[in-house]
Amino acid sequence: MSIRHTINELQKVASVQDELMRQLEDDLRELQAARDEIDTYLHKAIAVGADRTAMMVEAQAILKEAHSKGGVFRFPSAVPRLRVVQ
């Protein structure tokens, strides 16, 4: 094998390696962007869950207060239990 042929083969290998690195970097950027989108979605979902929990606690307090003032609402049991969904 000649030196020129060896150099050409090494250049081809280096070119393939460079292209693979570019593809890996592109894939990494896409994964990071997807991770950022997921993080944003999760933060919003957590905030919505916290808001919903706060509203349910407030509604339960209002129901308890209304029931203690003479049973404005006619429930079979004293006060219905509100289930918190997370």
PDB file of N, CA, C and O in Angstrom:
ATOM      1  N   MET A   1       0.853  -1.176   0.000  1.00  0.00           N
ATOM      2  CA  MET A   1       0.000   0.000   0.000  1.00  0.00           C
ATOM      3  C   MET A   1       0.897   1.237   0.000  1.00  0.00           C
ATOM      4  O   MET A   1       1.850   1.330   0.774  1.00  0.00           O
ATOM      5  N   SER A   2       0.585   2.154  -0.856  1.00  0.00           N
ATOM      6  CA  SER A   2       1.413   3.348  -0.961  1.00  0.00           C
ATOM      7  C   SER A   2       1.058   4.353   0.127  1.00  0.00           C
ATOM      8  O   SER A   2      -0.021   4.307   0.718  1.00  0.00           O
ATOM      9  N   ILE A   3       1.961   5.227   0.363  1.00  0.00           N
ATOM     10  CA  ILE A   3       1.747   6.269   1.371  1.00  0.00           C
ATOM     11  C   ILE A   3       0.588   7.164   0.945  1.00  0.00           C
ATOM     12  O   ILE A   3      -0.239   7.555   1.769  1.00  0.00           O
ATOM     13  N   ARG A   4       0.532   7.484  -0.333  1.00  0.00           N
ATOM     14  CA  ARG A   4      -0.545   8.349  -0.833  1.00  0.00           C
ATOM     15  C   ARG A   4      -1.911   7.684  -0.603  1.00  0.00           C
ATOM     16  O   ARG A   4      -2.862   8.347  -0.189  1.00  0.00           O
ATOM     17  N   HIS A   5      -2.002   6.396  -0.867  1.00  0.00           N
ATOM     18  CA  HIS A   5      -3.256   5.665  -0.660  1.00  0.00           C
ATOM     19  C   HIS A   5      -3.625   5.668   0.825  1.00  0.00           C
ATOM     20  O   HIS A   5      -4.788   5.865   1.176  1.00  0.00           O
ATOM     21  N   THR A   6      -2.643   5.452   1.690  1.00  0.00           N
ATOM     22  CA  THR A   6      -2.883   5.449   3.137  1.00  0.00           C
ATOM     23  C   THR A   6      -3.374   6.816   3.598  1.00  0.00           C
ATOM     24  O   THR A   6      -4.302   6.909   4.401  1.00  0.00           O
ATOM     25  N   ILE A   7      -2.759   7.861   3.094  1.00  0.00           N
ATOM     26  CA  ILE A   7      -3.169   9.223   3.454  1.00  0.00           C
ATOM     27  C   ILE A   7      -4.595   9.481   2.988  1.00  0.00           C
ATOM     28  O   ILE A   7      -5.388  10.064   3.726  1.00  0.00           O
ATOM     29  N   ASN A   8      -4.930   9.055   1.776  1.00  0.00           N
ATOM     30  CA  ASN A   8      -6.295   9.232   1.265  1.00  0.00           C
ATOM     31  C   ASN A   8      -7.306   8.490   2.138  1.00  0.00           C
ATOM     32  O   ASN A   8      -8.371   9.024   2.447  1.00  0.00           O
ATOM     33  N   GLU A   9      -6.977   7.272   2.532  1.00  0.00           N
ATOM     34  CA  GLU A   9      -7.879   6.497   3.386  1.00  0.00           C
ATOM     35  C   GLU A   9      -8.055   7.172   4.750  1.00  0.00           C
ATOM     36  O   GLU A   9      -9.164   7.225   5.280  1.00  0.00           O
ATOM     37  N   LEU A  10      -6.972   7.678   5.307  1.00  0.00           N
ATOM     38  CA  LEU A  10      -7.051   8.382   6.592  1.00  0.00           C
ATOM     39  C   LEU A  10      -7.892   9.653   6.469  1.00  0.00           C
ATOM     40  O   LEU A  10      -8.639   9.993   7.386  1.00  0.00           O
ATOM     41  N   GLN A  11      -7.775  10.346   5.355  1.00  0.00           N
ATOM     42  CA  GLN A  11      -8.581  11.545   5.138  1.00  0.00           C
ATOM     43  C   GLN A  11     -10.062  11.194   5.022  1.00  0.00           C
ATOM     44  O   GLN A  11     -10.916  11.925   5.524  1.00  0.00           O
ATOM     45  N   LYS A  12     -10.367  10.078   4.362  1.00  0.00           N
ATOM     46  CA  LYS A  12     -11.757   9.631   4.265  1.00  0.00           C
ATOM     47  C   LYS A  12     -12.311   9.302   5.646  1.00  0.00           C
ATOM     48  O   LYS A  12     -13.434   9.675   5.985  1.00  0.00           O
ATOM     49  N   VAL A  13     -11.503   8.595   6.439  1.00  0.00           N
ATOM     50  CA  VAL A  13     -11.934   8.239   7.796  1.00  0.00           C
ATOM     51  C   VAL A  13     -12.160   9.508   8.618  1.00  0.00           C
ATOM     52  O   VAL A  13     -13.150   9.611   9.343  1.00  0.00           O
ATOM     53  N   ALA A  14     -11.258  10.462   8.507  1.00  0.00           N
ATOM     54  CA  ALA A  14     -11.398  11.718   9.244  1.00  0.00           C
ATOM     55  C   ALA A  14     -12.652  12.465   8.797  1.00  0.00           C
ATOM     56  O   ALA A  14     -13.350  13.058   9.619  1.00  0.00           O
ATOM     57  N   SER A  15     -12.933  12.436   7.510  1.00  0.00           N
ATOM     58  CA  SER A  15     -14.126  13.104   6.993  1.00  0.00           C
ATOM     59  C   SER A  15     -15.393  12.450   7.538  1.00  0.00           C
ATOM     60  O   SER A  15     -16.336  13.141   7.922  1.00  0.00           O
ATOM     61  N   VAL A  16     -15.414  11.120   7.572  1.00  0.00           N
ATOM     62  CA  VAL A  16     -16.561  10.401   8.121  1.00  0.00           C
ATOM     63  C   VAL A  16     -16.712  10.718   9.607  1.00  0.00           C
ATOM     64  O   VAL A  16     -17.823  10.936  10.090  1.00  0.00           O
ATOM     65  N   GLN A  17     -15.598  10.742  10.322  1.00  0.00           N
ATOM     66  CA  GLN A  17     -15.649  11.076  11.753  1.00  0.00           C
ATOM     67  C   GLN A  17     -16.193  12.486  11.966  1.00  0.00           C
ATOM     68  O   GLN A  17     -17.003  12.709  12.865  1.00  0.00           O
ATOM     69  N   ASP A  18     -15.758  13.424  11.156  1.00  0.00           N
ATOM     70  CA  ASP A  18     -16.250  14.801  11.272  1.00  0.00           C
ATOM     71  C   ASP A  18     -17.758  14.864  11.047  1.00  0.00           C
ATOM     72  O   ASP A  18     -18.473  15.544  11.784  1.00  0.00           O
ATOM     73  N   GLU A  19     -18.239  14.153  10.029  1.00  0.00           N
ATOM     74  CA  GLU A  19     -19.670  14.144   9.743  1.00  0.00           C
ATOM     75  C   GLU A  19     -20.446  13.500  10.887  1.00  0.00           C
ATOM     76  O   GLU A  19     -21.504  13.993  11.279  1.00  0.00           O
ATOM     77  N   LEU A  20     -19.929  12.412  11.416  1.00  0.00           N
ATOM     78  CA  LEU A  20     -20.593  11.763  12.555  1.00  0.00           C
ATOM     79  C   LEU A  20     -20.641  12.690  13.766  1.00  0.00           C
ATOM     80  O   LEU A  20     -21.647  12.727  14.474  1.00  0.00           O
ATOM     81  N   MET A  21     -19.579  13.428  14.007  1.00  0.00           N
ATOM     82  CA  MET A  21     -19.561  14.375  15.127  1.00  0.00           C
ATOM     83  C   MET A  21     -20.594  15.478  14.909  1.00  0.00           C
ATOM     84  O   MET A  21     -21.284  15.875  15.849  1.00  0.00           O
ATOM     85  N   ARG A  22     -20.707  15.974  13.684  1.00  0.00           N
ATOM     86  CA  ARG A  22     -21.716  16.999  13.393  1.00  0.00           C
ATOM     87  C   ARG A  22     -23.122  16.448  13.642  1.00  0.00           C
ATOM     88  O   ARG A  22     -23.972  17.125  14.220  1.00  0.00           O
ATOM     89  N   GLN A  23     -23.351  15.214  13.198  1.00  0.00           N
ATOM     90  CA  GLN A  23     -24.661  14.605  13.417  1.00  0.00           C
ATOM     91  C   GLN A  23     -24.939  14.420  14.909  1.00  0.00           C
ATOM     92  O   GLN A  23     -26.049  14.675  15.375  1.00  0.00           O
ATOM     93  N   LEU A  24     -23.932  13.980  15.648  1.00  0.00           N
ATOM     94  CA  LEU A  24     -24.107  13.813  17.095  1.00  0.00           C
ATOM     95  C   LEU A  24     -24.395  15.142  17.777  1.00  0.00           C
ATOM     96  O   LEU A  24     -25.237  15.215  18.673  1.00  0.00           O
ATOM     97  N   GLU A  25     -23.703  16.187  17.358  1.00  0.00           N
ATOM     98  CA  GLU A  25     -23.942  17.508  17.933  1.00  0.00           C
ATOM     99  C   GLU A  25     -25.356  17.992  17.615  1.00  0.00           C
ATOM    100  O   GLU A  25     -26.025  18.570  18.472  1.00  0.00           O
ATOM    101  N   ASP A  26     -25.810  17.756  16.377  1.00  0.00           N
ATOM    102  CA  ASP A  26     -27.184  18.128  16.004  1.00  0.00           C
ATOM    103  C   ASP A  26     -28.197  17.350  16.839  1.00  0.00           C
ATOM    104  O   ASP A  26     -29.168  17.915  17.343  1.00  0.00           O
ATOM    105  N   ASP A  27     -27.959  16.048  16.979  1.00  0.00           N
ATOM    106  CA  ASP A  27     -28.863  15.216  17.788  1.00  0.00           C
ATOM    107  C   ASP A  27     -28.884  15.687  19.238  1.00  0.00           C
ATOM    108  O   ASP A  27     -29.941  15.729  19.869  1.00  0.00           O
ATOM    109  N   LEU A  28     -27.721  16.040  19.758  1.00  0.00           N
ATOM    110  CA  LEU A  28     -27.644  16.525  21.134  1.00  0.00           C
ATOM    111  C   LEU A  28     -28.431  17.820  21.296  1.00  0.00           C
ATOM    112  O   LEU A  28     -29.144  17.996  22.284  1.00  0.00           O
ATOM    113  N   ARG A  29     -28.304  18.729  20.325  1.00  0.00           N
ATOM    114  CA  ARG A  29     -29.072  19.978  20.388  1.00  0.00           C
ATOM    115  C   ARG A  29     -30.576  19.698  20.356  1.00  0.00           C
ATOM    116  O   ARG A  29     -31.342  20.329  21.085  1.00  0.00           O
ATOM    117  N   GLU A  30     -30.998  18.750  19.511  1.00  0.00           N
ATOM    118  CA  GLU A  30     -32.419  18.397  19.451  1.00  0.00           C
ATOM    119  C   GLU A  30     -32.893  17.802  20.773  1.00  0.00           C
ATOM    120  O   GLU A  30     -33.983  18.124  21.246  1.00  0.00           O
ATOM    121  N   LEU A  31     -32.082  16.943  21.363  1.00  0.00           N
ATOM    122  CA  LEU A  31     -32.447  16.346  22.652  1.00  0.00           C
ATOM    123  C   LEU A  31     -32.529  17.404  23.748  1.00  0.00           C
ATOM    124  O   LEU A  31     -33.427  17.364  24.589  1.00  0.00           O
ATOM    125  N   GLN A  32     -31.600  18.344  23.737  1.00  0.00           N
ATOM    126  CA  GLN A  32     -31.633  19.412  24.732  1.00  0.00           C
ATOM    127  C   GLN A  32     -32.871  20.286  24.548  1.00  0.00           C
ATOM    128  O   GLN A  32     -33.494  20.695  25.527  1.00  0.00           O
ATOM    129  N   ALA A  33     -33.225  20.571  23.303  1.00  0.00           N
ATOM    130  CA  ALA A  33     -34.429  21.370  23.044  1.00  0.00           C
ATOM    131  C   ALA A  33     -35.670  20.608  23.508  1.00  0.00           C
ATOM    132  O   ALA A  33     -36.574  21.196  24.103  1.00  0.00           O
ATOM    133  N   ALA A  34     -35.715  19.314  23.239  1.00  0.00           N
ATOM    134  CA  ALA A  34     -36.853  18.502  23.690  1.00  0.00           C
ATOM    135  C   ALA A  34     -36.915  18.467  25.211  1.00  0.00           C
ATOM    136  O   ALA A  34     -37.998  18.556  25.790  1.00  0.00           O
ATOM    137  N   ARG A  35     -35.768  18.338  25.859  1.00  0.00           N
ATOM    138  CA  ARG A  35     -35.729  18.337  27.322  1.00  0.00           C
ATOM    139  C   ARG A  35     -36.237  19.668  27.870  1.00  0.00           C
ATOM    140  O   ARG A  35     -36.975  19.695  28.854  1.00  0.00           O
ATOM    141  N   ASP A  36     -35.844  20.762  27.238  1.00  0.00           N
ATOM    142  CA  ASP A  36     -36.316  22.074  27.680  1.00  0.00           C
ATOM    143  C   ASP A  36     -37.836  22.193  27.527  1.00  0.00           C
ATOM    144  O   ASP A  36     -38.509  22.756  28.391  1.00  0.00           O
ATOM    145  N   GLU A  37     -38.373  21.660  26.421  1.00  0.00           N
ATOM    146  CA  GLU A  37     -39.827  21.685  26.232  1.00  0.00           C
ATOM    147  C   GLU A  37     -40.529  20.855  27.302  1.00  0.00           C
ATOM    148  O   GLU A  37     -41.557  21.265  27.842  1.00  0.00           O
ATOM    149  N   ILE A  38     -39.971  19.697  27.602  1.00  0.00           N
ATOM    150  CA  ILE A  38     -40.564  18.831  28.629  1.00  0.00           C
ATOM    151  C   ILE A  38     -40.503  19.510  29.988  1.00  0.00           C
ATOM    152  O   ILE A  38     -41.474  19.471  30.743  1.00  0.00           O
ATOM    153  N   ASP A  39     -39.371  20.133  30.308  1.00  0.00           N
ATOM    154  CA  ASP A  39     -39.244  20.845  31.586  1.00  0.00           C
ATOM    155  C   ASP A  39     -40.288  21.952  31.692  1.00  0.00           C
ATOM    156  O   ASP A  39     -40.920  22.117  32.736  1.00  0.00           O
ATOM    157  N   THR A  40     -40.467  22.707  30.615  1.00  0.00           N
ATOM    158  CA  THR A  40     -41.463  23.777  30.614  1.00  0.00           C
ATOM    159  C   THR A  40     -42.858  23.213  30.827  1.00  0.00           C
ATOM    160  O   THR A  40     -43.634  23.749  31.618  1.00  0.00           O
ATOM    161  N   TYR A  41     -43.179  22.132  30.123  1.00  0.00           N
ATOM    162  CA  TYR A  41     -44.490  21.493  30.267  1.00  0.00           C
ATOM    163  C   TYR A  41     -44.704  21.020  31.699  1.00  0.00           C
ATOM    164  O   TYR A  41     -45.771  21.231  32.276  1.00  0.00           O
ATOM    165  N   LEU A  42     -43.682  20.378  32.272  1.00  0.00           N
ATOM    166  CA  LEU A  42     -43.815  19.871  33.642  1.00  0.00           C
ATOM    167  C   LEU A  42     -43.993  21.004  34.645  1.00  0.00           C
ATOM    168  O   LEU A  42     -44.799  20.892  35.569  1.00  0.00           O
ATOM    169  N   HIS A  43     -43.249  22.091  34.471  1.00  0.00           N
ATOM    170  CA  HIS A  43     -43.402  23.224  35.380  1.00  0.00           C
ATOM    171  C   HIS A  43     -44.818  23.802  35.292  1.00  0.00           C
ATOM    172  O   HIS A  43     -45.416  24.156  36.309  1.00  0.00           O
ATOM    173  N   LYS A  44     -45.342  23.893  34.078  1.00  0.00           N
ATOM    174  CA  LYS A  44     -46.714  24.390  33.919  1.00  0.00           C
ATOM    175  C   LYS A  44     -47.711  23.423  34.540  1.00  0.00           C
ATOM    176  O   LYS A  44     -48.662  23.846  35.197  1.00  0.00           O
ATOM    177  N   ALA A  45     -47.498  22.124  34.335  1.00  0.00           N
ATOM    178  CA  ALA A  45     -48.406  21.122  34.901  1.00  0.00           C
ATOM    179  C   ALA A  45     -48.380  21.159  36.424  1.00  0.00           C
ATOM    180  O   ALA A  45     -49.421  21.023  37.067  1.00  0.00           O
ATOM    181  N   ILE A  46     -47.206  21.341  36.997  1.00  0.00           N
ATOM    182  CA  ILE A  46     -47.088  21.435  38.455  1.00  0.00           C
ATOM    183  C   ILE A  46     -47.819  22.672  38.956  1.00  0.00           C
ATOM    184  O   ILE A  46     -48.518  22.619  39.967  1.00  0.00           O
ATOM    185  N   ALA A  47     -47.657  23.788  38.246  1.00  0.00           N
ATOM    186  CA  ALA A  47     -48.338  25.023  38.652  1.00  0.00           C
ATOM    187  C   ALA A  47     -49.853  24.862  38.566  1.00  0.00           C
ATOM    188  O   ALA A  47     -50.578  25.303  39.458  1.00  0.00           O
ATOM    189  N   VAL A  48     -50.329  24.232  37.496  1.00  0.00           N
ATOM    190  CA  VAL A  48     -51.767  24.005  37.347  1.00  0.00           C
ATOM    191  C   VAL A  48     -52.263  23.094  38.460  1.00  0.00           C
ATOM    192  O   VAL A  48     -53.326  23.331  39.034  1.00  0.00           O
ATOM    193  N   GLY A  49     -51.497  22.055  38.764  1.00  0.00           N
ATOM    194  CA  GLY A  49     -51.877  21.147  39.845  1.00  0.00           C
ATOM    195  C   GLY A  49     -51.949  21.859  41.178  1.00  0.00           C
ATOM    196  O   GLY A  49     -52.858  21.614  41.971  1.00  0.00           O
ATOM    197  N   ALA A  50     -50.989  22.743  41.429  1.00  0.00           N
ATOM    198  CA  ALA A  50     -50.997  23.501  42.681  1.00  0.00           C
ATOM    199  C   ALA A  50     -52.207  24.430  42.729  1.00  0.00           C
ATOM    200  O   ALA A  50     -52.859  24.552  43.767  1.00  0.00           O
ATOM    201  N   ASP A  51     -52.506  25.086  41.608  1.00  0.00           N
ATOM    202  CA  ASP A  51     -53.684  25.961  41.559  1.00  0.00           C
ATOM    203  C   ASP A  51     -54.961  25.162  41.791  1.00  0.00           C
ATOM    204  O   ASP A  51     -55.845  25.588  42.535  1.00  0.00           O
ATOM    205  N   ARG A  52     -55.050  24.003  41.150  1.00  0.00           N
ATOM    206  CA  ARG A  52     -56.239  23.166  41.293  1.00  0.00           C
ATOM    207  C   ARG A  52     -56.382  22.696  42.744  1.00  0.00           C
ATOM    208  O   ARG A  52     -57.484  22.687  43.291  1.00  0.00           O
ATOM    209  N   THR A  53     -55.280  22.312  43.355  1.00  0.00           N
ATOM    210  CA  THR A  53     -55.322  21.877  44.751  1.00  0.00           C
ATOM    211  C   THR A  53     -55.788  23.014  45.649  1.00  0.00           C
ATOM    212  O   THR A  53     -56.612  22.811  46.541  1.00  0.00           O
ATOM    213  N   ALA A  54     -55.260  24.207  45.413  1.00  0.00           N
ATOM    214  CA  ALA A  54     -55.663  25.363  46.216  1.00  0.00           C
ATOM    215  C   ALA A  54     -57.154  25.647  46.049  1.00  0.00           C
ATOM    216  O   ALA A  54     -57.841  25.949  47.024  1.00  0.00           O
ATOM    217  N   MET A  55     -57.657  25.553  44.817  1.00  0.00           N
ATOM    218  CA  MET A  55     -59.088  25.789  44.586  1.00  0.00           C
ATOM    219  C   MET A  55     -59.934  24.727  45.279  1.00  0.00           C
ATOM    220  O   MET A  55     -60.995  25.034  45.824  1.00  0.00           O
ATOM    221  N   MET A  56     -59.473  23.488  45.260  1.00  0.00           N
ATOM    222  CA  MET A  56     -60.244  22.416  45.891  1.00  0.00           C
ATOM    223  C   MET A  56     -60.263  22.566  47.409  1.00  0.00           C
ATOM    224  O   MET A  56     -61.288  22.322  48.045  1.00  0.00           O
ATOM    225  N   VAL A  57     -59.141  22.965  47.984  1.00  0.00           N
ATOM    226  CA  VAL A  57     -59.093  23.198  49.429  1.00  0.00           C
ATOM    227  C   VAL A  57     -60.023  24.344  49.795  1.00  0.00           C
ATOM    228  O   VAL A  57     -60.747  24.272  50.788  1.00  0.00           O
ATOM    229  N   GLU A  58     -60.003  25.398  48.994  1.00  0.00           N
ATOM    230  CA  GLU A  58     -60.890  26.539  49.237  1.00  0.00           C
ATOM    231  C   GLU A  58     -62.357  26.125  49.106  1.00  0.00           C
ATOM    232  O   GLU A  58     -63.190  26.515  49.925  1.00  0.00           O
ATOM    233  N   ALA A  59     -62.670  25.340  48.079  1.00  0.00           N
ATOM    234  CA  ALA A  59     -64.050  24.877  47.893  1.00  0.00           C
ATOM    235  C   ALA A  59     -64.493  23.998  49.057  1.00  0.00           C
ATOM    236  O   ALA A  59     -65.633  24.094  49.510  1.00  0.00           O
ATOM    237  N   GLN A  60     -63.604  23.151  49.536  1.00  0.00           N
ATOM    238  CA  GLN A  60     -63.950  22.291  50.668  1.00  0.00           C
ATOM    239  C   GLN A  60     -64.218  23.135  51.911  1.00  0.00           C
ATOM    240  O   GLN A  60     -65.150  22.848  52.661  1.00  0.00           O
ATOM    241  N   ALA A  61     -63.418  24.166  52.136  1.00  0.00           N
ATOM    242  CA  ALA A  61     -63.635  25.048  53.283  1.00  0.00           C
ATOM    243  C   ALA A  61     -64.979  25.770  53.162  1.00  0.00           C
ATOM    244  O   ALA A  61     -65.698  25.918  54.150  1.00  0.00           O
ATOM    245  N   ILE A  62     -65.313  26.213  51.962  1.00  0.00           N
ATOM    246  CA  ILE A  62     -66.597  26.890  51.748  1.00  0.00           C
ATOM    247  C   ILE A  62     -67.749  25.929  52.016  1.00  0.00           C
ATOM    248  O   ILE A  62     -68.735  26.307  52.649  1.00  0.00           O
ATOM    249  N   LEU A  63     -67.635  24.694  51.541  1.00  0.00           N
ATOM    250  CA  LEU A  63     -68.684  23.703  51.781  1.00  0.00           C
ATOM    251  C   LEU A  63     -68.841  23.405  53.269  1.00  0.00           C
ATOM    252  O   LEU A  63     -69.960  23.302  53.773  1.00  0.00           O
ATOM    253  N   LYS A  64     -67.725  23.267  53.963  1.00  0.00           N
ATOM    254  CA  LYS A  64     -67.798  23.006  55.407  1.00  0.00           C
ATOM    255  C   LYS A  64     -68.477  24.163  56.125  1.00  0.00           C
ATOM    256  O   LYS A  64     -69.327  23.962  56.993  1.00  0.00           O
ATOM    257  N   GLU A  65     -68.089  25.376  55.750  1.00  0.00           N
ATOM    258  CA  GLU A  65     -68.683  26.555  56.390  1.00  0.00           C
ATOM    259  C   GLU A  65     -70.179  26.631  56.096  1.00  0.00           C
ATOM    260  O   GLU A  65     -70.976  26.895  56.997  1.00  0.00           O
ATOM    261  N   ALA A  66     -70.560  26.404  54.852  1.00  0.00           N
ATOM    262  CA  ALA A  66     -71.976  26.452  54.487  1.00  0.00           C
ATOM    263  C   ALA A  66     -72.755  25.364  55.221  1.00  0.00           C
ATOM    264  O   ALA A  66     -73.877  25.600  55.669  1.00  0.00           O
ATOM    265  N   HIS A  67     -72.180  24.200  55.345  1.00  0.00           N
ATOM    266  CA  HIS A  67     -72.865  23.098  56.024  1.00  0.00           C
ATOM    267  C   HIS A  67     -73.004  23.384  57.524  1.00  0.00           C
ATOM    268  O   HIS A  67     -74.015  23.045  58.139  1.00  0.00           O
ATOM    269  N   SER A  68     -71.983  24.006  58.094  1.00  0.00           N
ATOM    270  CA  SER A  68     -72.040  24.295  59.531  1.00  0.00           C
ATOM    271  C   SER A  68     -73.049  25.396  59.853  1.00  0.00           C
ATOM    272  O   SER A  68     -73.450  25.538  61.008  1.00  0.00           O
ATOM    273  N   LYS A  69     -73.463  26.169  58.865  1.00  0.00           N
ATOM    274  CA  LYS A  69     -74.422  27.258  59.082  1.00  0.00           C
ATOM    275  C   LYS A  69     -75.859  26.814  58.836  1.00  0.00           C
ATOM    276  O   LYS A  69     -76.736  27.646  58.603  1.00  0.00           O
ATOM    277  N   GLY A  70     -76.094  25.546  58.885  1.00  0.00           N
ATOM    278  CA  GLY A  70     -77.481  25.119  58.777  1.00  0.00           C
ATOM    279  C   GLY A  70     -77.752  24.206  57.612  1.00  0.00           C
ATOM    280  O   GLY A  70     -78.908  24.003  57.242  1.00  0.00           O
ATOM    281  N   GLY A  71     -76.740  23.665  57.039  1.00  0.00           N
ATOM    282  CA  GLY A  71     -76.954  22.689  55.986  1.00  0.00           C
ATOM    283  C   GLY A  71     -77.576  23.264  54.742  1.00  0.00           C
ATOM    284  O   GLY A  71     -78.599  22.765  54.272  1.00  0.00           O
ATOM    285  N   VAL A  72     -76.983  24.297  54.203  1.00  0.00           N
ATOM    286  CA  VAL A  72     -77.479  24.896  52.973  1.00  0.00           C
ATOM    287  C   VAL A  72     -77.558  23.827  51.879  1.00  0.00           C
ATOM    288  O   VAL A  72     -78.493  23.802  51.078  1.00  0.00           O
ATOM    289  N   PHE A  73     -76.575  22.964  51.868  1.00  0.00           N
ATOM    290  CA  PHE A  73     -76.561  21.870  50.899  1.00  0.00           C
ATOM    291  C   PHE A  73     -77.031  20.610  51.604  1.00  0.00           C
ATOM    292  O   PHE A  73     -76.641  20.363  52.745  1.00  0.00           O
ATOM    293  N   ARG A  74     -77.836  19.834  50.968  1.00  0.00           N
ATOM    294  CA  ARG A  74     -78.351  18.596  51.551  1.00  0.00           C
ATOM    295  C   ARG A  74     -77.540  17.419  51.014  1.00  0.00           C
ATOM    296  O   ARG A  74     -77.835  16.864  49.955  1.00  0.00           O
ATOM    297  N   PHE A  75     -76.527  17.065  51.764  1.00  0.00           N
ATOM    298  CA  PHE A  75     -75.695  15.933  51.385  1.00  0.00           C
ATOM    299  C   PHE A  75     -76.063  14.739  52.243  1.00  0.00           C
ATOM    300  O   PHE A  75     -76.418  14.915  53.409  1.00  0.00           O
ATOM    301  N   PRO A  76     -75.992  13.536  51.711  1.00  0.00           N
ATOM    302  CA  PRO A  76     -76.271  12.344  52.519  1.00  0.00           C
ATOM    303  C   PRO A  76     -75.281  12.213  53.679  1.00  0.00           C
ATOM    304  O   PRO A  76     -75.666  11.787  54.768  1.00  0.00           O
ATOM    305  N   SER A  77     -74.045  12.563  53.467  1.00  0.00           N
ATOM    306  CA  SER A  77     -73.067  12.551  54.560  1.00  0.00           C
ATOM    307  C   SER A  77     -72.799  13.996  54.957  1.00  0.00           C
ATOM    308  O   SER A  77     -73.263  14.925  54.295  1.00  0.00           O
ATOM    309  N   ALA A  78     -72.065  14.179  56.017  1.00  0.00           N
ATOM    310  CA  ALA A  78     -71.825  15.526  56.540  1.00  0.00           C
ATOM    311  C   ALA A  78     -71.237  16.444  55.464  1.00  0.00           C
ATOM    312  O   ALA A  78     -71.872  17.424  55.074  1.00  0.00           O
ATOM    313  N   VAL A  79     -70.060  16.141  54.994  1.00  0.00           N
ATOM    314  CA  VAL A  79     -69.414  16.955  53.966  1.00  0.00           C
ATOM    315  C   VAL A  79     -68.707  16.001  53.017  1.00  0.00           C
ATOM    316  O   VAL A  79     -67.958  15.129  53.457  1.00  0.00           O
ATOM    317  N   PRO A  80     -68.932  16.156  51.741  1.00  0.00           N
ATOM    318  CA  PRO A  80     -68.243  15.246  50.817  1.00  0.00           C
ATOM    319  C   PRO A  80     -66.739  15.489  50.862  1.00  0.00           C
ATOM    320  O   PRO A  80     -66.286  16.625  51.006  1.00  0.00           O
ATOM    321  N   ARG A  81     -66.004  14.451  50.741  1.00  0.00           N
ATOM    322  CA  ARG A  81     -64.541  14.561  50.714  1.00  0.00           C
ATOM    323  C   ARG A  81     -64.110  14.848  49.280  1.00  0.00           C
ATOM    324  O   ARG A  81     -64.466  14.125  48.349  1.00  0.00           O
ATOM    325  N   LEU A  82     -63.347  15.905  49.127  1.00  0.00           N
ATOM    326  CA  LEU A  82     -62.819  16.219  47.806  1.00  0.00           C
ATOM    327  C   LEU A  82     -61.480  15.518  47.663  1.00  0.00           C
ATOM    328  O   LEU A  82     -60.612  15.620  48.530  1.00  0.00           O
ATOM    329  N   ARG A  83     -61.331  14.827  46.592  1.00  0.00           N
ATOM    330  CA  ARG A  83     -60.101  14.095  46.354  1.00  0.00           C
ATOM    331  C   ARG A  83     -59.149  14.996  45.570  1.00  0.00           C
ATOM    332  O   ARG A  83     -59.537  15.583  44.560  1.00  0.00           O
ATOM    333  N   VAL A  84     -57.919  15.104  46.029  1.00  0.00           N
ATOM    334  CA  VAL A  84     -56.919  15.916  45.359  1.00  0.00           C
ATOM    335  C   VAL A  84     -56.226  15.045  44.322  1.00  0.00           C
ATOM    336  O   VAL A  84     -55.664  13.998  44.643  1.00  0.00           O
ATOM    337  N   VAL A  85     -56.276  15.494  43.083  1.00  0.00           N
ATOM    338  CA  VAL A  85     -55.635  14.763  41.993  1.00  0.00           C
ATOM    339  C   VAL A  85     -54.327  15.455  41.679  1.00  0.00           C
ATOM    340  O   VAL A  85     -54.285  16.662  41.440  1.00  0.00           O
ATOM    341  N   GLN A  86     -53.285  14.691  41.681  1.00  0.00           N
ATOM    342  CA  GLN A  86     -51.972  15.285  41.401  1.00  0.00           C
ATOM    343  C   GLN A  86     -51.414  14.765  40.115  1.00  0.00           C
ATOM    344  O   GLN A  86     -50.316  15.153  39.716  1.00  0.00           O
TER     345      GLN A  86
END
